[in-house]
Amino acid sequence: MVTYKVRWEHDGRSMVSAVHYDKPSAEQRQAELNASGAANVEIFESVLGK
């Protein structure tokens, strides 16, 4: 099953979501992070268990 995670930068540190999202939820989280001022926000595919 393909899921999605979100990666971004906050205060110069690289961050990755701890949870797996479906595509619409990942896009919502991306929008929230962009609105909060996070930099380089991107969604990437992830496989559960890896």
N, C-alpha and C positions, 0 to 999 in steps of 0.2 A: 504494500500500500504506500503510495506516495503522499507525503505530507510536506509542509513548508515550515521554514524557520525564518526569522528576521535577524539581520545583522546590521549594526549601526555603530557610530562613534559618539561617545559622550565624554566631554571634558578631556579629549585626547586619548581616551581609552577605547579599545575595540570591545564591543559587547555582542553577545549572541543570545537569542531567546532560549530559555530553559525548556520551553514547551513546544510541542508540535501543533501546527495550525492547519485547518483546511484553507483553501485558496482565498475565499472571501474574508475569513477571519485574519489571515496574514495581511491582506490588503488594508483592512481596518486598522490593524496594529501599526502598519507602516504609516498610515495617515496620522495616527495619534503621535507617533514618534516625530514625524516631520513637523507637526504643529507645536511640539514641545521644544523644538530647536535642535534636535539630534541631527548629526551630519552623516552623509553617505549611507542612508537607509536603503537596504536592499532585501528582497525576498529571494530565498534559494530553496530548491527542492531537497528533501531529506527523506531517508528511508527509515522507518521505525526500527529500532534495535541497532542502528549504526551511528 
